[in-house]
Amino acid sequence: MMETRPEAARLADTLDVAIERLAGARPFAKYRHQRPVLDVASRLAAVPGGLDVLFERGLAMEAAGLFLGSDWDDPSRLLPQLVGQTLQSPDRLTVVLEVTSLLRLLAIASGGGAHFNVHAEHARHFLTQVLALNLRHFFDQTSEADRQDNAGAALRGNLFRFIAEHIGFQDVLGILVAEIWRILEQRPIQVGPVKEMITQIAIALTREDGGVGRERLGADRLVSALFGPTNECLDDPGIEAYLTRLERLDETALRREASGFARAMHDTGLVSDYHAGFLRWVSEHREASLVPETLGLGGTGLDCFWKFKPLVDKLIAAAVYPQTPQAVYGLAMLLERGVLHSAPIAPALERQLSMNLQAGVAARMELAFGDAVSAHTRVLAGTLEVVGQPLGVGQGANPTCQSARAIAMWALNDPDFLLHLICQVGEFDSLLMHFEGKAIASGDLPAGLAAGAPIDADPVSVLLVPHLDRVYAEMGRICAPRGGDPHRWINPEFHGWWVARDCVVAVDVLTGRLDDYEAFVTRFCQGYHPDYNGGRPVIHPQPAGIAVTDASARFVGWHAISILRVAQDTEGRTRIYFYNPNNDSGQDWGDGVTVSTHGNGERHGEASLVFEQFVSRLYLFHDDLIRPAGSGAPVPAQLFEDIRTMAVESWAAQRIPDDLPLAGAQ
């Protein structure tokens, strides 16, 4: 650690006094005592050694109440793409709040302390994205705005280099490239932040070597996928110039362009703006056979394309623009899934093509995505993406995992119902669902967990989540007097008939302590493990609840996921493959329980864990009422002991009832 300089040491003493006064202030007086802390912190940030002082006191400042009442109060909801802009704010106190918040997260990521709702891996991931989005500071690239604010530019540069040094980056660009590839393996729908990172990498690569060395190959693949995936757009000429070039190409050259676009898209999951422009152009001007080549379709996709070609042509014309390039991948995967062969899907998409968005809905779409294309186009493009990539739906920085899970589950298992909901909300700005025969209209309900529409999610989620959230909350209110876990009644009614009607919970809802944990584990094994359930597969996705833990195996919170399938991986281990609505499923849950997203038989968008590890973090699942408990094969005692050990050494450490001894006790 850097030795504290004289000026920093003097200010550190002043800061400690200010923090102590803030900590001792009553809640209503916190605001008055926050200002002195921020004033000293601002001066420290500008002197040598000052960032070290703030880093060491980051969690202490939060505990004292520095962020109380501000946008930084809940770090789990912060967005990395806003950091760079905030650090350029003309308001000095806003800047120092952002600086101290980042250093607080750095302390968490470095193992310097725990936070009640942000674990170390989340903090590290957040800071990695912040670095990626501000990559130019590592290569001394100065913008005109920086030149107008030399002191601010120096602070930003020092801050980002400080963060990079402390979280152990040996080669910032190399690690960021690897991180981007890891995220893309999951095929998220929302790729805006990833594209911003790649843009920063592209800028860095223009500076001679940029010091990137052997990492350049992976970076070049990412950059070319966005800005020059084919021969005719290799020099990134701009959309209009590129479309003009197409006029002089012969059939062979056009097919080469089509295959180049398809190859780059399926390699990365990213779609270049040029790709969208090319698809529109060939759809309007050339042989229809170029369209499936441009989409990179296989057998199922080709069959769907030719059978439903008039509909596909209309979808391309209405939804695919250079401003909505990811709709190309969504359309390709929709065709590859073969969902158009389900009788209601084609007419439902025809209905959406002619849908008139309610004015309030259109305004929310424009607020979230701008007005480069119409709100109708945004919703249609988002629909193609969600139906084509059900497991790419993410909840964003919103406490709405239940709603995100439902959208993904419907897109995967019941897309015509999802299209029905999209039409309802699009045209009426309200959602009508039923709970045990009672109609629930979202338009008549107060806001749920999401106070407003999310702005960092896909268009379908922006459209539906506020309404789904209200409906889900209302179902919870109806169930509250019944006692027990409300998911027992809510999940089957909310998600669909295929959700098993019995709900098994590992904890007593009133006390929060483990409740007959051996029966819980045994029933799950006999319901889901092929060795104990007669080899029966999971037919439909089943909602489940997990106890999320951080990299130190400390309990973070309850979280909604879906169990997709159970199968053996390439090493013969039984794994559970599941959908996690969190934007990034690759998480370290401590004690060797690290969620895998590729390399262990996962399909795009799936997360997986070895069976025992998954069950050790499971607290709720659904099972068939018609199947008698204990009807499966006996579960080995050692398997239960292994699972119990992992549970009581992590999330269940404080939930052990008096009659359940610690694992290993005699």
N, C-alpha and C positions, 0 to 999 in steps of 0.2 A: 504494500500500500504506500502511496505517495506520502512523504513526510509533510505534515501541515506547516505551511509558510507562516511567517510572523503576522501578517495582516489577517490571514485566514484564522489563525489561532485566536487573535483578539476578537474577531467577529464571532467565532464559535462560542466563546464565553457569553457574549451578548445574546446569541441565539438560544443557548441553553436556558437563560433566565426567561426569555420570551416564551419558550416552549413550556416551561414550568408554570408560568402565569396562565397560559392558555389551558393547560391541563387542569388547573384548579378552578377555572371559571365555570359557572353554572351554564347549562345549555342555552338559556336565553341571552347570556352575555358572551357567548363564544365569538360572535361576529366582531365585537369590539376588540378582542384580544388576538384575532387572526391577523389583523393588519400589521402589528409590530413584527410578528414572525415572518411575514412575507417581505417586509421592508429589509430585514436583515438578510433573509435568504437571497433576495435580489442582489444585494451587494456582494454576498459570498460567491454567487454564481459568476461574477465578473473578475474575481481575483484568483491568482494561482493557488491551488490547493483547496479552493472553496467547494468544488464539486465533491471532493472527498468528505468534507465536513457534512454536506447535505446528504450524501449517500449514507453515511454512518447514522444519521438521525432521521432518515426517511420514514421508517415505521413509527418512531417516537412522535414525529410531527402529526402523523395520521391519528395515532392513539390519543393525542392531545385534543384533536378536533379541528385540525387545519382545513380539511376538505369538507367539513360539515356544511350542508346547505348549498354546495357548489355542484357543478357538472362532474366533478372528479370524485364525488363522495362514494360512488360504487364503481371500483375499477374494473369489475367484470363486464361492464357495459360500455367501456371506452372503445373507440374505433381508431385503429392505427393510422388509417388514411387521413385523419383530421389533425394529427400531431404536427406535421410540418407547417400547415397553414396556421395553427394556433401559435406556434413558436414565432411566427412573423407578425403577430398581432401588435398594433401600436400601443396597446394597454400593457404596461409593465407588469402589473399584478397578474394578469391573465397568463403572461409568459412564464412568470415564476411559479405559478400554480402548475403549469404543464411540466416544468423542469422538475419540481419536487415530486410530482406524481410519477414521472418516469424513473426517478431515482428510488422512490418507494418500491416500484415494480422490480427494479434492478436488485434491490435488497432481497426481495422475495425469491427472485430467480436464482440468486447467488447462495441461497440457503441461509440468509442472515436473519430470517424470522418467518413466522407463519401468518397468514391472513385468513379471516373467517370465510371468505368466499372466492379467493383467488389462490390457486396452488402454483407451485414453482414452475411446472411445465407450461401452464397457461401464461404466466408472466414472461417466461423465456420466449414463447411463441409470439406473443404480442410485440416484444422488443425486437425480435428478429424481423417481423414485418415492418416495424417502424424504420429499422435500419435499411431494409430493402427499398422502401418508398423514399428514402432520403439518401440514396447511394451516392449522389454526386458530391456530397460533403467529404467523402473519403478520397475523392480524386481531385480535390481543390478546384472544382468547377464553380465559377462565380457567375451568378445571374445579375441582371440589371438591378433587380430588387435588393440583392445582396450588396451591390456597390453603393446603393443609397442608404444602407444600414450596416455600416462596417462593424459596429459593436455587436449588433444582433447576429450577423453572419459569423463572427468569431465565437460567440456563445454557442450557436447551433453546431458549428464544427467541433468545438471542444466537447460539447455534450455527447454528440453521436460517437466520437472517437473514444470517449470515456466509457460509454456503454459497451461498445464493441470490445474494448480491452478487458472489461470486467466479466463479460459473459464468455470469454475465452475464445474469441474468433481469431484463428491463426491466418485464415484467408477469407475475409468477409465475403467476397464475391463467390468463391467456391461453395461456401456453406449456404449462401442464399440461393444459388442455382440448385443445389441438392434439395433445399427446402421447397423450392417451387415445383420441382419434379415430384417430390413426395406428395404435395398437395394435389397436383394434377392427376396422379394415379387414382385419386378418389373421384375424379370427374365431377367436381362441383358445378352447379348451374351458375352461381354467381362468381365470375372470374374477373370482375373489375379490379380488385386489389392485385391479383396476380398479373394482370396486364400492365398495371402501373409499375409493378416491380420490374417486369421485363423491359418496359420503356426506359427505366432508369439504367438497367444493365446495358441496353443498346447505346445509350448516351455514353456510358463509361467505356464501352468497347471502341468508340470512335477515337478515343485518346490513345493513339499508337497502340502499345501493348497493354496499357492500363495495369500492368503488374499482375495479369490474371493467369498467365502461364498455361498449365495443362488443363485448367478449368474452362478454357475458352470453348472447347468443343461442345460441351453441354449447354453453355450460354448461347453459342451461335445457333444451335438447333431451336432454342426457344425464340430467339429474336427472329430467325428466318420464318418460323411458323406464323408469326404475326405480321411481319413487314415485307417478306419476300419469299413465299413458299414455292414460287414457280419461276421459270426462266423469264417470263415477260414482265414480272413485277419485282424482280430481284433487286433492282435499283430503287425501289419504293417511289415510283413516279407520281403517285396520287391517283385517286379513283378515276377521275375524268380522263386523264392521259392514258391510263391503263385500258379503259373501255375503248378508246380510240384505236389503240394498238390491235385490239381484237378483230377489228374490221379487216385487217390485211392478212390474218392467219388462215392457213388452209386447214382441212379436216384433221390431218395428222398432228399439227401443232396445237389445235384446240383440244384434242384428246390428251395430249401431253400435259397441257394446262390442267385439264380436269383431273387426271390421275395424280398430278403433283399436289393439287389442293386436297384431294381426298386423303392422300398418304399423310400429309402434315396434320390434317384434322384428326384422323384416327390415331395418330402417333401421340398427340399431346392432349386432345380434347379441346384445343383452342381453335378458333376460326378467325382467319384473317378477314379484314374488311374487303379485301380484294376478292376473296372467295365468295362472299355474299353478292358482290357486284357481278362476278362472273356467272353465278348461278342464275341470277335474274336475267342476265344477257342471253345465255344459251336457252333459257326457258322461253324467251320471247322471240329469238332470232334463228335458232338452229335446230338441227335434228333432235328429237326427243331423247334419243339414246344417250346424248351427252349429259342429261340430267342425272340418271342413276350413276354414271361414272363420276360425276362431280360430287355426288353424295357418298360414293364408295360403298354401294350396296352389295350385299351378299344375296344368297338364294331367296330367303324369305322377303327381304326388302325389295328385290326385283319383282317378285310375284305381286306384292302389295302395290308397288308403283304402277305396273302396267294395268292392274285391275282397277285402280282408283286414280288413274292419271288425270282426269279432269279436275278432281278435287285437289290433288297435289299441286297442279298448276295454279289453282286459285289460292292455295295456301302460300305458295312462293310469292305470288304477286302481292298478297295482302300483308305478309308477315316478314319476309326476308328483305332487308335493306342493309347497306353498309353500317347503318347505325344500330342494327340488331343482328350482328353476324352469328351469334351463338344459336340463333333459331335454325341455322343450317344443320348444326350437329343434332339439335333436338328433333328436327324433321327426319334426318337420317336414322336416328335411333328409334323413333316412333315407327317408321316403316320396318326396321329390322325386328322390332318386337312383334310385328304382325297384328297389332291391336285393331287395325282397320277391318280385319276379318270378323271381329265381333260386331254383330248387326247394328247396335245403337251408335257406334262411334262415328261412322261417316256422316249420318244425318245430324248428329250432335255438333260436329265440326262445321257442317254447312250452316247450322243455326248460329254458331258463334261468328261465322263470317258476316252475317247480316245483323249482328247484335248492335243495338244502340245503347252506348254507355250512358248511365245517368250522370248528370253534370257534376255532382259531388265526387263520384268515382273518378271521372276523367281528371278533375282537379288534383286529386290525391296522386294519381299516376304521374301527372306532370310535375308535381312537387318532388316525387321520388326519383324520376328518371329524366326530367326535362322535356322539352317540346320539339326535339329534333325530328321525331316522328310522332304520329298521332297516338293518343292514349289507347285507341282501339288496336292499333298495330302492336303496341307494347304488350297488351293483354294476350293477344293472339300468339305473338312470338313466345311469351312466357308460357303459354299453354303447351305449345309444341315442345318446349324445353322440359317442362315438368312431366308430361306424358312420355316423352322420349327418355328422360333420365330421372325416374322416380327417386332413386337413391342419391341424387344430387341436390335435393332440397335441403336447405340449411336454415336454422332459426335466426341467424344473425346475432346481434348483441341484444336479444330480447328474451325474456323469461317465458317463452312460449313453445317449449319442446313438445307439449301435448298436441298443439295445433300443427306444428311442422311435421310431426310423426303422422298425424292423420292425413295430411295432404299427400305425403309420400306413400302411405299405405293405400289410399284410394287410387293414386296414379298407377301403382303397381298391380293392384288386385281388382279395382272397380272403377276404371277410368270414366265410364259413362256417368257414374254418380258424381265424380269430380267435375265433369263438364256441366252437369246439371247445376251444381253449386255455383260455378263460375258465372253461368248465365243468370242465375237468381240475383247474385250480388251485383253483377255488372249492370243489369237493367233496373233493379229496384233498390240497390244499396241496403239490402236486408237479406237475412237468411232464415229460412223456416225449416226447423228440424223437430223431431218428436222424441219425447222421453217417456217411455211406458204409456204411450197413447196420448200424452199431453203435448200440444203444440207449443213450441218455443220460438218466438220471433226475435232475432238479434236486434232489430231496430227498436224494440221496446225495452231493451236491457241497458244497464249501466256498463261502463268499461270494465274489462276484466284485468288480468295481469298486465296486458299491453295497454298502456294509457292512451296511446294513439297508434296510427298505422305505422308499421315498421318501414324504415326507408333504406335499410341495408339488406334487403332480401330480394328474391325474384319477384316478378310482377304478379304471379298468382298468389304468392304469400302476402304481398302488400294488399292485394284485393281481399283475400279471404280471412287472414289471421285475426284482424280485429273482431270480426263477426263470430268466428269459431271460438275465439277466446271468451266472448260474452256467453255464448251458448254453453260452453264447458263449465264456466263459473256458475251459471244458473243451475245446471245439473248437480253441481256440488252443493249448492244451497238447498236443493230439494232433498238430497241424501243426508245432509248434516244431522238431522234429528235421529236417524236410524242407528247411529253408532257403527263402529267398525270402519274399515277402509272404504271410502266411497267409490273407488275404482271398480269394486265388485259389481256395481250397478251401472256406472257410467261407461266404462270401456266398451261393453257389447252394444249399448244403445248408440254411443257416439260414433264408433268406428264401423260396425257392420255385423251382420249375422254370423260371420265366420269366426268371430272372437269367442273362444270357449267360455261358457257361462260361469264356471266356478273360478273364484279368485283366491289364490293361496298366498298368504303373507307371512314373512319370516318374523315379524315383530308384533307385539301387542300394541295396538294403535294408541291406547290410553297411556301406557307406561313407556313405550318406545323400546322395551327390552325384548330380547329374543324370546320367541314363543314356540316351544316344541320344534326346535330347529332340526332335529333329526328327522321328524316326520316331513318337514318342509323339503329338505334335501332329498329324502327318499322319494317323495311324490314327484319332484321335478325329474329325477333320474328315470323313474318308471314311466314318465310321460314323454320325455324328450330324448333320452339316450338310447340309441339303437340296440345296445347290448342288453337293455333292461325293459324295453317296450315292445319287443318282438320285431324290431327292425322297421317300425312304422316311420315314414318321413314326416316332416312338418309340411302340411298341405297349404295352409294360408299363413301369412305373417301374423304373429301373435304379439300383442302389446305386452311389455314387461317393464318392471322398474328396477333400476340398479342404484346401489349406494356408491356414488362416485368418491374416489379417494385421490389424494394428490400423490406426488412422487415419493413422499415420505409415508404413504399408506394412511394418512390422516383423513378422516371423514370430511367431505366437502359439501355434499347435499344429495338429495334424491333426484333422479333423472329418468325421463321416459325414453325407452328404446323399443325396437321391434325385433323379435327373434325371427330370422328368415329361414334358416336351414341348419341341420346338424349333419356333418360329414367328416370323413377322414381326410387329413391333409396329406401332402406328399411324403411325409415321414411316418404315416400310419397312425397319427394321433387323432383322436376324436376332438373336433373343434366345433364351436358354435359360431355361426356367421350371423351377424346382426346389423341392423341399421341404427345409426346414432345421428339424431338431427343436429347435433353440435356441428359447427362448420368444419371442424377437423377431428376426425375419429382417431387419429394416431396419438394416443395419450399414454403416459406412464402413470399407472395407478399404484405404484409402490410395491415393495417386496417381490420384485421380479414379474409383476403382472403388468406387462406392456402390451397395449392393444395393437394388433397388426392390421395394416390396410392393404398390403400387397406382399407377395412372396410366399404365402401359405395357403394358396388356393382361393384367395378372395376374388370375387368379381368386382368390377368397378363400382365403388360406392359402398361396398361391404366392409365392416370391421370384423375382426375375429379374435377369439381367445381359445386356448385349450379348455376343454369342457370344465375341468375342476376349477380353473382360475375364474372362468365366467361365473360359475355357480357361487364362488366365494364372494362375489360382489352383487349377487342377485338378492332382491328382497321381496319381489312380487312377481307372480306369473299367473297365467290363466290355464285351466285344465278342464277337461270334459266332466260334467256332472254325471253322465251316464256310465263313465268308467269307474268302477269301485276302487277306492283307495287300497293300495297294496296288491293290485291285480297283476303287476309286472313281476319280472324276475327279481330275486333278492339282491339288494345293493351291498357290495362288500363293505365291511366295517372300516377297512383302511381308506376306502374312497371317501367315506363320510368324515373320518378323522382328518384327512388331508384338507378337505373343504372347510371344516370347522376351524382348523388351525389358521388358515388364511383369513377367515372371516373375523375371528376374535383377536387377531393380531392387526387388524385394520379397522374397518368401519364399526365393527361390533365390539370394540374394546371396552366401551363404557356401557354396553347394553347386555351384559352377561347376567342372567338371573342367578339368584343365590344357589339354586339347585343344579346349575350347569357349571362344572369345574372347568378351569382353563385346560386347553388342549395340552396333553402330555402329563396332566396330573393323575395320580394314582387313586 
